[in-house]
């Protein structure tokens, strides 16, 4: 039995090899994440006498090269949650933290959990790219929200509440939002109030035709009324205009990028077998389906329904001792925050659509009627949704496997 522990870091890893009773086969040594060094490491492990198993922490893109390289060489590899390694073997007062110490700790974990180790399975290329796209979408969305708030803050000094004039969603073709394009042209209250209502209506109509937005006389009248009576702190001049236009330019470019990413995610997700099943589910559309598929991945990685809820971190852990049994428990949050965010958006859509025949909405509505707090019934609904998701997607993949 050769237990190999690998402490992964950026660009290199530290490897330790031990056997039962604390026998150190090879002192910890560093391996660069290059083809040559990884091939040499694989050959070294294969040359060891007896069965060898490799354990390394899950560190995302850093652990992927070494895990896939060793797995392709026919070596048993297990990628373990870093929290399990962190909590293992903390039986000393002096807690040293070096790469060599960590690699020996991981090797000891490998030896202790030898029978229970789960083999690493390389992720499907399509699913891997889809997941990276989703993570990039999350980062760009954060920046987009920040730029929006910055623009609203500027408009509060030139055109207060301009962001509330339109409620239409982002345009699918380029991701632009009507209120942002509107304030790029009418960036100051005086751009409107300096005109008569009739003149503004004609100007607004020409703008709608040019930009491809829907025109309404009633909306023009509402905008004209909303632009009057404000106390403005920034004057209408070229400096103020330049400040607002540059902010809008950055925001629109980001909106276009987000739109392109969503479009690419939809194309990637549509090539996966469960796409049609997921997009047909209540509360899931073309935007949320790729996000769910990206974060959940292959459903065959989850042995049962509760595993999926635990992966999302929305299943409350049990707390029982003797005659005590806690019934009201908080969720663990020891899971994917990206999946939890997507589930929350799905629950919001379910509540908005209000389809009485759908089981998820029926469950949510029943919990609301029972007087449950908002967070409680939203989390309970997400659990219900994941159970339905697991059953439908598992059935879909099983049918496809049988046909193959």
C-alpha positions in Angstrom: 0.0 0.0 0.0 1.5 3.3 -1.2 -0.4 6.4 0.0 0.5 9.4 -2.0 -0.5 12.8 -0.7 -0.3 15.8 -3.0 -0.5 19.4 -1.7 -1.5 21.5 -4.7 -0.6 25.1 -5.3 -0.3 27.3 -8.3 2.2 26.0 -10.8 3.6 23.3 -8.6 2.7 20.6 -6.1 4.4 18.9 -3.2 4.3 15.1 -3.1 4.7 12.8 -0.2 4.6 8.9 -0.2 4.1 6.8 2.9 3.1 3.3 3.8 1.4 1.7 6.9 2.9 2.3 10.3 4.4 5.7 9.2 7.0 4.3 6.8 8.1 7.2 4.6 8.9 5.8 1.1 10.0 9.2 -0.2 10.4 12.5 1.5 8.2 15.3 0.3 9.4 16.7 -3.1 8.1 19.4 -5.5 6.7 18.7 -8.9 6.0 21.5 -11.5 2.8 21.4 -13.5 4.6 20.7 -16.8 4.1 17.7 -19.1 7.6 16.4 -18.4 7.4 16.6 -14.6 3.9 15.1 -14.5 4.9 12.2 -16.7 7.9 11.6 -14.5 5.7 11.6 -11.4 3.3 9.1 -13.1 6.2 6.8 -14.0 7.6 7.1 -10.4 4.2 6.1 -8.9 3.8 3.2 -11.3 7.3 1.9 -10.4 6.4 1.6 -6.7 5.7 -2.0 -5.4 2.2 -2.7 -4.3 -1.1 -0.8 -4.9 -0.8 3.0 -5.0 -3.5 5.6 -4.4 -3.2 9.3 -4.8 -5.2 11.9 -2.9 -5.2 15.6 -3.5 -7.3 18.5 -2.4 -9.9 20.0 -4.7 -8.6 23.4 -5.7 -10.4 23.9 -9.0 -8.2 24.8 -11.9 -5.0 24.2 -9.9 -5.7 20.6 -9.1 -7.2 19.7 -12.6 -3.8 19.3 -14.5 -2.2 16.9 -12.0 -5.5 14.9 -11.4 -6.2 14.4 -15.1 -2.5 13.6 -15.9 -2.3 10.8 -13.3 -5.8 9.5 -14.0 -4.9 9.2 -17.7 -1.8 7.2 -16.7 -4.0 4.6 -15.1 -3.3 5.6 -11.5 -6.1 5.7 -8.8 -6.7 9.3 -8.0 -9.2 10.7 -5.4 -9.9 14.5 -5.3 -11.1 15.4 -1.8 -12.9 18.4 -0.4 -10.3 20.7 1.2 -12.4 21.0 4.4 -12.2 17.3 5.0 -8.4 17.5 4.9 -8.3 20.6 7.1 -10.4 18.9 9.8 -8.4 15.7 9.6 -5.7 14.9 12.2 -5.8 18.1 14.2 -4.5 16.4 17.3 -1.5 18.6 18.0 -1.0 21.9 19.9 1.6 23.2 17.6 0.1 23.4 14.2 2.7 23.8 11.5 1.6 24.9 8.1 4.0 24.2 5.2 3.6 22.4 1.9 5.7 19.4 3.1 3.6 19.1 6.3 0.4 19.3 4.4 1.5 16.7 1.8 2.3 14.2 4.6 -1.1 15.0 6.2 -2.9 14.3 3.0 -0.9 11.1 2.6 -2.0 10.0 6.1 -5.6 10.8 5.2 -5.2 8.6 2.1 -3.9 5.7 4.3 -6.6 6.1 6.9 -9.5 6.4 4.4 -8.1 3.9 1.9 -11.3 1.9 1.5 -13.7 4.8 1.4 -11.8 6.9 -1.2 -13.9 7.7 -4.3 -12.1 7.6 -7.7 -11.7 10.8 -9.6 -13.6 11.0 -12.9 -12.3 13.5 -15.5 -15.0 16.1 -16.3 -16.6 16.1 -19.7 -15.0 18.8 -21.9 -18.4 20.3 -22.8 -19.5 20.5 -19.2 -16.2 22.0 -18.1 -16.4 24.8 -20.7 -20.0 25.4 -19.7 -19.1 25.7 -16.0 -16.3 28.2 -16.8 -18.7 30.3 -18.9 -21.1 30.3 -15.9 -18.4 31.4 -13.5 -17.4 34.2 -15.9 -21.1 35.2 -16.2 -21.2 35.5 -12.5 -18.2 37.8 -12.3 -19.4 40.0 -15.2 -22.8 40.3 -13.6 -21.3 41.6 -10.4 -19.4 44.3 -12.3 -22.5 45.1 -14.3 -24.5 45.6 -11.1 -21.7 47.9 -9.7 -21.6 50.0 -12.9 -25.4 50.3 -12.9 -25.4 51.5 -9.3 -22.7 54.0 -10.2 -24.7 55.3 -13.2 -27.9 55.6 -11.0 -25.8 57.6 -8.5 -24.7 60.0 -11.2 -28.2 60.3 -12.6 -29.5 61.3 -9.2 -27.7 64.5 -9.8 -28.9 65.1 -13.4 -32.1 63.1 -13.9 -33.4 61.5 -10.7 -35.3 58.2 -11.0 -34.5 57.9 -14.7 -33.8 54.2 -14.1 -37.4 53.7 -13.0 -38.9 55.1 -16.3 -38.9 51.7 -18.1 -39.5 48.2 -16.8 -38.7 46.2 -20.0 -36.1 43.5 -19.7 -32.7 43.5 -21.4 -32.9 43.1 -25.2 -31.9 39.6 -26.3 -30.1 40.7 -29.4 -27.4 42.8 -27.7 -28.2 42.8 -24.0 -29.0 46.6 -23.9 -31.6 47.9 -21.5 -34.0 50.6 -22.7 -33.5 53.0 -19.7 -29.7 52.9 -20.2 -29.9 53.8 -23.9 -32.5 56.4 -23.1 -30.3 58.3 -20.6 -27.4 58.1 -23.1 -29.5 60.5 -25.3 -31.6 62.3 -22.6 -28.9 62.4 -20.0 -30.2 65.6 -18.2 -33.7 66.7 -17.2 -33.2 69.9 -19.2 -32.8 67.8 -22.3 -36.5 67.2 -22.0 -37.9 70.2 -20.1 -36.3 72.6 -22.5 -38.6 71.2 -25.2 -42.4 71.4 -25.4 -44.3 68.2 -24.7 -45.2 67.8 -28.4 -41.6 68.4 -29.5 -40.3 65.9 -27.0 -42.8 63.3 -28.1 -41.6 63.6 -31.7 -38.0 63.4 -30.6 -38.7 60.4 -28.4 -40.5 58.7 -31.3 -37.6 59.2 -33.7 -35.2 57.9 -31.0 -37.4 54.7 -30.5 -37.4 54.1 -34.2 -33.7 54.5 -34.5 -32.9 52.3 -31.5 -35.5 49.7 -32.3 -37.6 50.2 -29.2 -41.4 50.3 -28.8 -43.0 53.7 -28.9 -46.0 54.8 -26.9 -47.5 58.3 -26.7 -48.7 57.6 -23.1 -45.1 56.7 -22.2 -43.8 59.9 -23.7 -46.3 61.9 -21.7 -45.2 60.0 -18.5 -41.5 60.7 -19.1 -42.2 64.4 -19.8 -44.1 64.6 -16.5 -41.4 62.7 -14.6 -38.6 65.0 -15.8 -40.2 68.2 -14.4 -39.8 69.6 -10.9 -36.4 68.1 -9.9 -33.7 70.0 -8.0 -30.6 69.3 -10.0 -27.1 69.5 -8.5 -25.0 69.0 -11.7 -25.3 71.6 -14.5 -26.1 70.7 -18.1 -22.7 71.1 -19.7 -20.1 69.1 -21.7 -18.2 67.9 -18.6 -21.3 66.4 -17.0 -22.3 64.9 -20.3 -18.9 63.3 -20.9 -18.9 61.8 -17.4 -22.3 60.1 -17.9 -21.8 59.0 -21.5 -18.4 57.4 -20.7 -20.1 55.4 -17.8 -22.9 54.3 -20.1 -20.4 53.3 -22.8 -18.6 51.0 -20.4 -21.9 49.6 -19.1 -23.3 48.9 -22.6 -20.1 47.1 -23.6 -20.5 44.9 -20.5 -24.1 44.3 -21.3 -23.1 43.1 -24.8 -20.5 40.8 -23.3 -23.0 39.3 -20.8 -25.4 38.8 -23.7 -22.8 36.9 -25.8 -21.8 34.7 -22.8 -25.5 33.8 -22.3 -25.9 33.0 -25.9 -22.8 30.8 -25.9 -24.0 29.0 -22.8 -27.3 28.2 -24.4 -25.5 26.7 -27.4 -23.3 24.6 -25.2 -26.1 23.4 -22.9 -28.3 22.5 -25.9 -25.7 19.8 -26.8 -26.1 18.0 -23.5 -28.7 15.2 -23.2 -30.6 16.7 -20.3 -31.1 20.2 -21.8 -34.7 19.7 -23.1 -35.7 18.0 -19.8 -34.4 20.9 -17.7 -35.7 23.8 -19.9 -39.2 22.2 -19.7 -39.2 22.4 -15.9 -41.4 25.0 -14.2 -39.5 28.3 -13.5 -36.6 27.4 -15.8 -36.0 29.2 -19.1 -33.2 29.7 -21.6 -31.2 31.8 -19.2 -31.4 29.6 -16.0 -31.3 26.1 -17.6 -27.6 26.5 -18.7 -26.7 27.8 -15.3 -28.3 24.9 -13.5 -26.7 22.3 -15.8 -23.3 24.0 -15.5 -23.3 24.0 -11.7 -24.9 20.6 -11.1 -23.0 18.8 -13.8 -23.5 15.1 -14.6 -26.4 13.8 -12.5 -24.7 10.4 -12.3 -22.2 11.8 -9.9 -24.9 11.9 -7.2 -25.9 8.5 -5.8 -29.2 9.8 -4.4 -31.5 12.8 -4.3 -30.3 14.1 -0.9 -26.7 14.2 -2.3 -27.7 16.9 -4.7 -29.3 19.0 -2.0 -26.1 18.6 0.1 -24.0 19.6 -2.8 -26.0 22.8 -3.0 -25.7 23.3 0.7 -29.4 23.8 1.3 -30.1 20.7 3.3 -30.2 21.4 7.1 -27.8 19.0 8.9 -29.3 16.8 11.6 -28.7 17.8 15.3 -29.8 15.0 17.7 -28.4 13.7 21.0 -30.2 11.4 23.4 -33.8 12.7 23.9 -32.9 16.0 22.3 -33.8 16.5 18.6 -33.6 19.9 17.0 -36.4 20.5 14.5 -35.7 24.0 13.4 -32.2 24.0 11.8 -30.2 26.3 9.6 -28.9 25.1 6.2 -25.3 24.1 6.1 -24.2 26.4 3.2 -21.3 23.9 2.7 -21.9 23.7 -1.0 -21.9 25.6 -4.3 -23.0 29.3 -3.8 -23.4 29.6 -7.6 -26.0 26.8 -7.5 -27.8 28.3 -4.6 -28.0 31.6 -6.5 -29.5 29.9 -9.5 -32.0 28.0 -7.4 -33.1 31.3 -5.7 -33.7 32.8 -9.2 -35.7 29.7 -10.2 -37.9 30.0 -7.0 -38.5 33.7 -7.8 -39.7 32.7 -11.3 -41.9 30.0 -9.9 -43.6 32.4 -7.6 -44.0 35.0 -10.3 -45.5 32.5 -12.8 -48.0 31.1 -10.3 -48.9 27.9 -12.2 -51.3 26.1 -9.8 -50.8 22.7 -11.4 -47.0 22.7 -10.9 -45.8 20.7 -7.8 -43.0 23.2 -6.9 -45.5 26.1 -6.8 -48.1 24.1 -4.9 -45.4 23.2 -2.3 -44.3 26.8 -2.0 -47.8 28.1 -1.8 -48.7 25.6 0.9 -45.6 26.6 3.0 -46.6 30.3 2.6 -50.1 29.5 3.8 -48.7 27.8 6.8 -47.1 31.1 7.8 -43.5 30.0 7.2 -40.9 32.9 6.9 -39.7 33.9 3.4 -36.3 32.3 3.6 -37.7 29.0 5.0 -40.3 28.4 2.3 -37.8 29.5 -0.5 -35.2 27.0 0.7 -37.9 24.3 1.2 -39.0 25.0 -2.4 -35.5 24.8 -3.7 -35.2 21.3 -2.0 -38.4 20.3 -3.6 -37.2 21.5 -7.0 -33.9 19.6 -6.7 -35.7 16.4 -5.9 -37.9 16.8 -9.1 -34.8 17.8 -11.1 -32.9 14.7 -9.9 -35.8 12.3 -10.8 -36.5 13.8 -14.2 -32.9 14.1 -15.4 -31.9 10.7 -14.0 -34.7 9.1 -15.9 -33.7 11.0 -19.0 -30.1 9.9 -18.8 -31.0 6.3 -18.0 -33.3 6.1 -21.1 -30.5 7.5 -23.3 -28.0 5.0 -21.8 -30.4 2.1 -22.6 -30.9 3.3 -26.2 -27.1 3.5 -26.7 
